[in-house]
Amino acid sequence: MPALKNSRHEIFTQNWFSGETKEKSAIIAKYEPKWATSIGSKLSINPKIVARYNELQEAAASSKVMNRQEMLEAHTEIARGRVGHFLDDNNRIKQDSNLSSAAIQEFDTSEVKIGRGKHAVLATITKLKLHDPVRSMQEIAKLQGHYPKEGAGIGNQENRVINFIVSDPKLIEGISKRLADAIQE
């Protein structure tokens, strides 16, 4: 639903959504201040305004939650990531590498003293660990629907037992006869 046709309603809804009180939102929307409390209350139960308010909530929430496309992109970056992408010609971590890559699981640099006395030198040790690309490929396949959904397909059928308590002899006889006929077929 796009913005409300009545601009004062839209201004009221935007401000109310932003955390202003109903009364303050009505005043900002240019309603008469002496009636702002009652107008704010009435507007807050107007079905179109409530629908717009809910729409704004959904839009705010959806920008915080990763959507399917973003998941596919992150898993693709992980699946394509190779240690070689982060190394220079001397097999050292490139200083200009994109170290914010989704492929990186762990990155740690530490200095270690090697040797003793005046011959001791500091060595920089860099540890680079990437996420499992195969796991990401599996997740991509699931997101694209290449695996059957859980509980679907052959071998995943439910086996349920349903117990009926029957005390009527005629009904028992009829059920028995139908079961016997079904078994013979």
Secondary structure by P-SEA (a helix, b strand, c coil): ccccccaaaaaaaaaaaacccaaaaaaaacccccaaaaaaaaaaacaaaaaaaaaaaaaaaaaacccaaaaaaaaaaaaacccccccccccccccccccccccccbbbbbbbbccccccbbbbbbbbbbbccaaaaaaaaaaaaccccccccccccbbbbbbbbbcccaaaaaaaaaaaaaaaac
